[in-house]
Amino acid sequence: MTKKVAVAKLDKGGEHFEILIDPDAALELKMGKPLGIDKVLVHEEIYKDAKKGLRASEQALKKVFGTTDVRRIAEIIIKEGEIPLTAEQRRKLIEDKKRQIVEWISRNCIDVRTKTPVPPQRVENALEQARVSIDPFKSVEEQVQEVLKEIQRIIPIKVATARVALAVSSTYAQRVKGLVAKMAKIVNERYKSDGSWEALLELPAGLQDVLIARVNDVTHGDADIRILEIVY
């Protein structure tokens, strides 16, 4: 079987660079999979124009990358530059990234009118209505603020933090502490003389209902958990 070969490109520091890659392996590396550059790079050469066989000069490599190490430079080109994608690959990547953004917004935002979390389907509908463009290669954190600006025209949401007071008996103290530590910031805590545990928690407002449900599940409803305030 003939190995697939494609060109990855990067414009940086006023220079243009290209490398020959295996497109499938390059995509895996770009998406964060721990993959050796040997599985990605088809030919150990940095080009100015791969089609014409024009190599990038050592001066340009040193100026932009601070090295002439082909393998190190190739990894930078793949991670920061442009690699060719099929329509199906791009569609899947965008869908995956959109799902992550929807989950982030639903978890971290509330409806400012009702002070309640925003269901994922409502967020997804707003994304569609606002025709928000998703970059499959940018992180959720890099995109979410711009996405929020777009969908705030559709639904009144804001990033919010819930402050929660929690008290559980000694029977469930350790299990509940382990549970909430994965979901919330424990602002302060104390164990009482009877072994019961009290804590003040902060967590994304969108997770408040999930937290309450999980604590009640562990304690069979034997917990004192109260939402003190929602902070914008």
Secondary structure as GFF3:
##gff-version 3
##sequence-region A 1 232
A	DSSP	beta_strand	6	12	.	.	.	ID=ss1
A	DSSP	beta_strand	15	21	.	.	.	ID=ss2
A	DSSP	alpha_helix	23	30	.	.	.	ID=ss3
A	DSSP	three_ten_helix	37	39	.	.	.	ID=ss4
A	DSSP	beta_strand	47	49	.	.	.	ID=ss5
A	DSSP	beta_strand	54	55	.	.	.	ID=ss6
A	DSSP	alpha_helix	58	65	.	.	.	ID=ss7
A	DSSP	alpha_helix	70	80	.	.	.	ID=ss8
A	DSSP	alpha_helix	87	108	.	.	.	ID=ss9
A	DSSP	beta_strand	109	111	.	.	.	ID=ss10
A	DSSP	beta_strand	116	117	.	.	.	ID=ss11
A	DSSP	alpha_helix	120	130	.	.	.	ID=ss12
A	DSSP	alpha_helix	140	151	.	.	.	ID=ss13
A	DSSP	beta_strand	157	159	.	.	.	ID=ss14
A	DSSP	beta_strand	161	168	.	.	.	ID=ss15
A	DSSP	alpha_helix	173	181	.	.	.	ID=ss16
A	DSSP	beta_strand	185	191	.	.	.	ID=ss17
A	DSSP	beta_strand	197	204	.	.	.	ID=ss18
A	DSSP	three_ten_helix	205	207	.	.	.	ID=ss19
A	DSSP	alpha_helix	208	219	.	.	.	ID=ss20
A	DSSP	beta_strand	223	231	.	.	.	ID=ss21
###
